[in-house]
Amino acid sequence: MPRFALAALCATLCALVTLATEPTPVEKQLAIQTAMADARKHLDTRQPAEAVAILEKEVASADGNSAFLNLLREAYHAELSE
């Protein structure tokens, strides 16, 4: 019985840690918007490599956001044009 209780406790703690570390949809959207604003600032100051790096960190959370993808395309184009 003590082994079962210990295993259940470990499973519960692992589940809580997993849930606590995953950002909510609102947090993901805020991260995307922040990345887009920061990337735009870098593009405006002719620092496309920094813009690409910022956007690539959030590409997994972008979920097909067309504004995000267009900005990423613009950053790639600017970086290649240098």
Residue pairs with C-beta under 8 A, 6 or more apart in sequence:
23 31
23 61
28 61
31 58
31 61
32 58
32 61
32 62
32 65
32 68
35 54
35 55
35 57
35 58
35 68
36 55
36 67
36 68
36 71
38 51
38 54
39 50
39 51
39 52
39 54
39 55
39 71
39 72
39 75
40 51
40 71
42 48
42 50
42 51
42 54
42 75
43 51
43 71
43 74
43 75
43 78
46 78
48 75
48 76
48 78
48 79
48 81
48 82
49 79
51 71
51 75
51 78
51 79
52 72
52 75
52 76
52 79
55 68
55 71
55 72
55 75
56 72
58 68
59 68
59 72
62 68
62 69
